[in-house]
Amino acid sequence: MFSGLMPAMVTPFDERGEVDLEAAEAVVERFIEAGVSGISPLGSTGEFSHLTAEERKRFAEGVVSIVGGRVPVLVGVGAPGTRETVELARHAEGVGADGVLVVTPFYWIVGEEALFAHFTAVARAVGIPVLIYNLPMLTGVDLSPSLVARVAGECPNVVGLKDTVTEYSHTVNVLREVKPGRPDFSILAGFEDLILPSVLAGGDGSICGLANVAPELFVGMVRCAQNGELEEAAELHRRVLSLLALGGLGDTPLGAIKLAMNVLGVPISPTVRGPATTLREGKREETEAILEGLGFATEA
């Protein structure tokens, strides 16, 4: 259903910290020019947890409108509670999203029966495709391959998983559990260093945050891997690994991603919302050095 490279889109803010749809248009056009397979706003990189419900709805509608059907839009609708998640999913469907991304509910840690009930409630509330989002680093819960397979078996419109894990074996086990019964079920890597291994194991691509910085790099790596051009894929993978150095510039990667985009000439402010911190000019030279070391032309 979903495959290839889909950037986990940033949410641009202006200097006052307000949502900037004009900058969002520039980001979207850059993605499409790079040949992305889709766009996923309002996930972790999109700072969904720092936005109000109304801001999330307005941004979802704005991105769908800007994209205008040129590529699929997969809107993040994760929330701590099931009722809010369902509300956001129905809104996304209503404004024309092609699917929704549902992160594991966070704050209260619940068991597999509760998680199953949560994901199936969202899936049954909408008619569009649903992807589960496994992010144990931030939610405190690692969705088991058997749970993913159970949800996929019960809900035909649950069509994939974004697996943002540090353990490659988790993704491999999901592939083994789910693909035999649902060969159409998309397994998409979340962490950049596992994109190539995931695709080579039978995965379908990626939804990742650093694709905001260099979408053409990630598009090229996934395409080469899918086409069996392994030498080229390996070379692009090495460049991706070097780009990971951006993540060490701040408490979260959010500020570094936006600053890097700004350094590369994307008309977007480096502003992020608290508690994340905006990277100031002192980090600009380090950002430029990382990007120039990878052959990217930075703005003077």
ABEGO torsion letter per residue (X at the ends): XBBEBBBBBBBBBBAAGBBBAAAAAAAAAAAAAAGBAEBBBGBAAAGAAABBAAAAAAAAAAAAAAAGGABBBBBBABBABAAAAAAAAAAAAAAGBABBBBBBBBGBBBBAAAAAAAAAAAAAABABBBBBBBBAAAAGBBBBAAAAAAAAAABAABABBBBBBABAAAAAAAAAAAAAABAABBBBBABAAAAAAAAAAGBAEBBBAAAAABAAAAAAAAAAAAAGBAAAAAAAAAAAAAAAAAAAABABAAAAAAAAAAAAGBBBBABBBOABBBBBAAAAAAAAAAAAAAGBBBBX
